[in-house]
């Protein structure tokens, strides 16, 4: 039987205007960086899928090393004005997997929804594990241009050689741009661009319900329902299109929305609370 566990790897505060964009164009980015108001404390989630074919980890959370001065580029403004982290060694993905009853060596496949540090920061816990990243995401995150764009790729493990996924073209239906990850089709990779241009989501089918592990498609379920992009996402128009496809799917069938930072995800998973699109 397929199961999902939610693992929390510390907490983060970001600007309120990053959670819910204010303004457009350069003003959206300015507000996302320099808003005077901070978000509430937000969890940093990863998800463990227990499937008959093996354990699949969706994202690896953040590392406690990110708390040290100099871990992030000193020249990059975001890490100084746009984010505050609280990640202790016991919060990292390795200890969290052990609390869940597993060892990092038990993980068969890792899916990185995208390569921002709070989703890929725990990679050092894994050795010789299959890691899946979208081709577009990996290309955007590499090199100095990737570091400017907010990917601290100099902190990737030296042996980081992910399997690059080329998903089908995006259509009007959420599942048009999907491909199976398991032979039974119960777990699928889905293109979900917007927050980053190469972001993926993962769908898990359990008892006729789609559980959508959505990374940072939105920071909150409410901003998805309200049709509001985030303040620093790469492509807000694409993000809103992704929102629309998810809401359309939720109108057709039960869908539980589980993202990377919404404090209500744990309750939604436990109670199988389905996404209710606006009328």
C-alpha positions as CSV (number, residue, x, y, z in Angstrom):
1,X,0.0,0.0,0.0
2,X,1.3,3.5,-0.9
3,X,1.7,6.0,2.0
4,X,2.9,9.5,2.3
5,X,4.8,10.9,5.3
6,X,5.5,14.6,5.8
7,X,9.0,15.5,7.2
8,X,9.9,18.9,8.5
9,X,13.5,20.1,8.2
10,X,13.4,23.4,10.2
11,X,11.5,26.6,9.6
12,X,11.9,29.8,7.6
13,X,10.6,33.4,7.5
14,X,10.4,35.2,4.2
15,X,8.9,38.6,3.3
16,X,5.1,38.8,3.3
17,X,5.3,40.2,-0.3
18,X,7.2,37.1,-1.4
19,X,4.4,34.8,-0.1
20,X,1.8,37.0,-1.8
21,X,3.0,39.2,-4.6
22,X,2.4,43.0,-4.4
23,X,2.8,44.9,-7.6
24,X,4.0,43.8,-11.0
25,X,7.3,43.8,-12.9
26,X,10.3,45.2,-11.0
27,X,8.0,46.5,-8.2
28,X,6.9,42.9,-7.5
29,X,10.6,41.9,-7.1
30,X,11.5,45.0,-5.0
31,X,8.6,44.3,-2.7
32,X,9.5,40.6,-2.4
33,X,12.9,41.6,-1.2
34,X,12.4,44.7,0.8
35,X,8.9,44.5,2.2
36,X,8.9,45.7,5.8
37,X,6.6,42.8,6.9
38,X,7.7,39.3,7.4
39,X,5.7,36.1,6.9
40,X,4.8,34.0,9.9
41,X,7.2,31.2,10.7
42,X,6.8,28.7,7.9
43,X,7.8,25.0,7.9
44,X,10.3,23.5,5.4
45,X,8.8,20.3,4.2
46,X,10.0,17.2,2.4
47,X,7.7,14.3,1.6
48,X,8.4,10.5,1.8
49,X,6.4,8.2,-0.4
50,X,6.3,4.6,0.7
51,X,5.6,2.7,-2.5
52,X,5.9,-1.1,-3.2
53,X,8.7,-0.3,-5.6
54,X,10.7,1.5,-3.0
55,X,11.0,4.8,-1.0
56,X,10.7,8.0,-3.0
57,X,11.7,11.2,-1.3
58,X,10.3,14.5,-2.7
59,X,12.8,17.3,-1.8
60,X,15.5,17.1,0.8
61,X,14.8,20.2,2.9
62,X,17.4,22.6,4.2
63,X,20.8,22.0,5.9
64,X,21.8,23.4,9.3
65,X,25.0,24.6,7.6
66,X,22.8,27.3,6.1
67,X,22.8,29.0,9.5
68,X,26.6,29.7,9.3
69,X,27.9,33.0,8.1
70,X,29.4,32.6,4.7
71,X,27.4,29.5,3.6
72,X,25.5,31.7,1.1
73,X,27.2,34.1,-1.2
74,X,28.0,37.3,0.8
75,X,27.3,39.4,-2.3
76,X,23.8,38.1,-2.9
77,X,21.2,40.5,-1.3
78,X,18.4,37.9,-0.9
79,X,20.2,35.9,1.8
80,X,20.8,39.0,3.9
81,X,17.5,40.9,3.6
82,X,14.9,38.4,2.3
83,X,15.1,35.2,4.4
84,X,15.7,34.0,8.0
85,X,16.2,30.3,8.8
86,X,16.1,28.1,11.8
87,X,17.5,24.7,11.0
88,X,19.3,22.7,13.7
89,X,21.3,19.5,13.0
90,X,18.5,17.3,14.3
91,X,16.1,19.0,11.9
92,X,18.0,17.8,8.8
93,X,16.5,15.2,6.5
94,X,18.7,12.4,7.8
95,X,17.5,12.6,11.4
96,X,14.0,13.2,10.2
97,X,14.0,10.0,8.2
98,X,15.3,8.1,11.2
99,X,12.4,9.5,13.3
100,X,10.1,8.2,10.6
101,X,11.6,4.8,10.9
102,X,13.9,4.8,8.0
103,X,17.6,5.3,7.1
104,X,18.8,7.7,4.4
105,X,20.2,4.6,2.7
106,X,16.7,3.1,2.4
107,X,15.7,5.9,-0.1
108,X,15.6,4.6,-3.7
109,X,14.8,7.8,-5.6
110,X,14.9,11.5,-4.8
111,X,12.7,13.9,-6.8
112,X,13.7,17.5,-6.5
113,X,10.8,19.7,-7.3
114,X,13.3,22.5,-7.9
115,X,16.9,23.3,-6.8
116,X,16.4,26.2,-4.4
117,X,18.4,25.6,-1.2
118,X,15.4,24.8,1.1
119,X,14.5,21.9,-1.3
120,X,18.0,20.6,-2.2
121,X,20.0,21.5,0.9
122,X,19.8,18.0,2.3
123,X,21.4,16.3,-0.6
124,X,24.6,15.6,1.4
125,X,22.8,12.9,3.4
126,X,22.5,10.7,0.3
127,X,25.2,8.8,-1.6
128,X,24.6,6.9,-4.9
129,X,20.9,7.6,-4.8
130,X,18.9,8.2,-8.0
131,X,18.1,12.0,-8.1
132,X,15.6,13.3,-10.6
133,X,15.5,17.0,-11.7
134,X,13.9,18.6,-14.7
135,X,16.3,19.4,-17.5
136,X,15.2,23.0,-17.6
137,X,15.6,23.5,-13.9
138,X,19.1,22.0,-13.9
139,X,20.2,24.2,-16.8
140,X,18.8,27.4,-15.1
141,X,20.5,26.5,-11.8
142,X,24.1,25.9,-13.1
143,X,27.1,28.2,-13.1
144,X,27.4,31.8,-12.0
145,X,24.1,32.7,-13.7
146,X,22.4,30.2,-11.5
147,X,24.0,31.7,-8.4
148,X,22.8,35.1,-9.4
149,X,19.3,33.6,-9.8
150,X,19.3,32.3,-6.3
151,X,20.7,28.8,-6.6
152,X,23.7,28.3,-4.3
153,X,25.1,25.6,-6.6
154,X,28.5,25.8,-5.1
155,X,27.0,23.9,-2.2
156,X,25.8,20.9,-4.3
157,X,27.6,17.7,-3.5
158,X,30.7,17.2,-5.7
159,X,29.1,14.0,-7.1
160,X,25.8,15.6,-7.9
161,X,24.8,14.1,-11.3
162,X,21.0,14.1,-11.4
163,X,19.0,12.3,-14.0
164,X,17.5,15.1,-16.1
165,X,13.8,14.7,-16.9
166,X,12.3,16.1,-20.1
167,X,8.5,16.2,-19.4
168,X,5.9,16.3,-22.1
169,X,4.7,19.7,-23.4
170,X,2.3,21.6,-21.2
171,X,-1.4,21.4,-22.3
172,X,-4.6,22.6,-20.9
173,X,-4.9,19.6,-18.5
174,X,-2.6,19.3,-15.6
175,X,-1.7,15.7,-16.5
176,X,-0.8,16.5,-20.1
177,X,2.7,17.4,-19.0
178,X,3.2,14.3,-16.8
179,X,5.0,11.0,-16.9
180,X,4.9,7.9,-14.7
181,X,7.6,7.4,-12.1
182,X,6.3,4.0,-10.9
183,X,5.3,1.1,-13.1
184,X,1.7,1.2,-11.8
185,X,1.4,4.9,-12.7
186,X,0.4,5.8,-9.1
187,X,3.3,8.2,-8.8
188,X,3.9,10.7,-11.6
189,X,6.1,13.7,-12.3
190,X,4.3,16.8,-13.5
191,X,5.6,20.0,-15.0
192,X,4.6,22.9,-12.7
193,X,6.5,26.0,-13.9
194,X,6.2,29.4,-12.5
195,X,8.1,29.7,-9.1
196,X,11.0,28.4,-11.2
197,X,10.8,27.8,-14.9
198,X,11.7,24.1,-14.5
199,X,9.7,23.2,-11.3
200,X,8.1,19.8,-11.1
201,X,5.3,18.5,-8.9
202,X,4.7,14.9,-7.9
203,X,1.2,13.3,-7.9
204,X,0.4,10.2,-5.8
205,X,-2.8,8.3,-6.3
206,X,-4.1,6.7,-3.1
207,X,-7.7,5.3,-2.7
208,X,-9.0,7.4,-5.6
209,X,-7.5,10.7,-4.3
210,X,-4.7,12.6,-6.0
211,X,-2.2,13.9,-3.5
212,X,-0.2,16.7,-5.2
213,X,3.2,17.3,-3.7
214,X,3.7,20.7,-5.2
215,X,6.9,22.2,-4.0
216,X,6.6,25.9,-4.3
217,X,3.8,26.1,-6.8
218,X,2.5,28.4,-4.1
219,X,3.6,29.0,-0.6
220,X,0.0,28.7,0.7
221,X,-3.1,26.9,-0.5
222,X,-4.9,30.1,-0.1
223,X,-2.8,32.0,-2.6
224,X,-3.4,29.2,-5.1
225,X,-7.1,29.6,-4.6
226,X,-6.9,33.4,-4.8
227,X,-4.8,33.3,-8.0
228,X,-1.9,35.3,-6.6
229,X,1.7,34.5,-7.6
230,X,4.6,34.8,-5.3
231,X,6.8,37.8,-5.1
232,X,10.1,36.5,-6.5
233,X,9.0,33.6,-8.8
234,X,10.7,33.4,-12.2
235,X,7.5,33.5,-14.3
236,X,4.4,34.8,-12.5
237,X,2.2,34.3,-15.7
238,X,3.3,30.6,-15.9
239,X,2.7,30.3,-12.2
240,X,-0.9,31.5,-12.5
241,X,-1.4,29.1,-15.4
242,X,-0.2,26.2,-13.2
243,X,-2.6,27.4,-10.5
244,X,-5.4,27.3,-13.0
245,X,-4.6,23.7,-14.1
246,X,-4.5,22.5,-10.5
247,X,-7.8,24.2,-9.7
248,X,-9.4,22.7,-12.8
249,X,-8.2,19.3,-11.8
250,X,-9.6,19.8,-8.3
251,X,-13.0,20.5,-9.8
252,X,-13.0,17.2,-11.5
253,X,-11.7,14.9,-8.8
254,X,-10.6,14.8,-5.2
255,X,-7.2,16.5,-4.8
256,X,-5.2,17.1,-1.7
257,X,-2.7,20.0,-2.1
258,X,0.6,19.5,-0.2
259,X,3.3,22.1,-0.8
260,X,6.6,23.0,0.7
261,X,5.8,25.6,3.3
262,X,2.0,25.8,4.2
263,X,1.6,25.2,8.0
264,X,-1.7,23.5,7.2
265,X,-0.2,20.7,5.1
266,X,0.2,18.2,7.9
267,X,-3.5,18.5,8.9
268,X,-4.6,18.3,5.2
269,X,-2.6,15.1,4.8
270,X,-3.9,13.5,8.0
271,X,-7.5,14.4,7.3
272,X,-7.3,14.0,3.5
273,X,-8.8,17.6,3.2
274,X,-9.3,18.2,-0.5
275,X,-8.7,21.4,-2.3
276,X,-11.9,23.4,-2.8
277,X,-11.6,25.7,-5.8
278,X,-13.4,29.1,-5.7
279,X,-16.8,29.2,-7.3
